[in-house]
Amino acid sequence: MLVTFKTRAYANITMLGDVGREMLEMMAFGSSVPGAISPADVPTALDNLKQALAKLPTQPEPAGDADDDQPAVSMHTRAVPLVEFLQAAVADEAYVSWE
């Protein structure tokens, strides 16, 4: 499953379902898909996401499967587009939705 974040202020962002849901939980808006945040609540979601990321290690955990050629990616790296997305929504006072 994929989670796609949408707002009129920025291009859509699509994440793998587990990562997208974890981002929603860090934003403190649950993990239900679909969903939405009003413009008044977007600054809170952005602050919550930044605070949650600050508590996580900046280095990714080593990959669990030794046969996997893919490098591990930290949640910090995965969150960069979403942070920029939320900042744009705050600046434009736009709704944020996800499906």
N, C-alpha and C positions, 0 to 999 in steps of 0.2 A: 504494500500500500504506500502511496505517496501523499504528502501534505503540501498543498499549494497555498502560499500566503499571497493575498491580493490587497492592493490599495491603489487609488488613482494617482498617488504621488510618486510611485516607483514601479519598476518592472516587477512582474510576478516572480516569486521565489518558490521553487519546488525542492522539497527535502524528502528523504526516505522517511517512512512513517514513524519508526521508532525515534529518529533524531528530531523530527518535527514535533512529535508529542512531548519529547523531553524539553524542547525549547518552550512549548506552551506551558508546561509545568513550571519551568524557571521563570516565565513571565507572570506566573500565579493566576492564570486564566484557565486552569484545568487542562484536560487532555482530550476533551470531546472534539470530534470532527464531524460536521462542520461547526463553525463558530464565528464570532465577530466581536470587535471591541469598538466602542464609540470613540470619537475624537477626544473627548474629555478624559478617557481612561488610557489612551495610548502612552502618554508620558509615564504613567505609573508602570505600565507593562515594560517599557524600555528601562526604567530604573530597576525594576525587579530582575530583569534579565541580566543587566550589568552586575548587580549585586550577587546574583547566583553564580555568574561566571567568575567573579573575583574569588569565590570560595573553592573553585575547582583548580586542580593542577594545570599548569600551562603546557606541560609535556603530555603527549598521548600515552595511554597505556600500551605496552607491547601487544602486538597481535597475538591472539590465542592460538591460531592455526599456523604451524611452521611452514606448511605448504603454500600458504597464501602469499602471492607476490605483491599485494597491495600494501602500501605504507599505512601505518596508523595515523589518524587525523584527530587532533584534539577538538574538544567541544568549542574552545576559543576560536579556532580556525573556522569551524563549521558555522559559528554564530556571526562572523563578520558581516556577511551579506544581510542577515536579519537585523542586526544593529543599525546598519545604514538604512535599511528599509524602514525601520521604526522611526529613525531620526527624520527621514523625509516625510513620513506621515505626520509627525509632530509639527514640523515646520509648515505643512500644508493644511493642518487641522483636518486630516482625512480619516475616514473609517478604515479599519483593518479587518479583513475577513480571511478565513481559511477553509479549505474544503479538501 
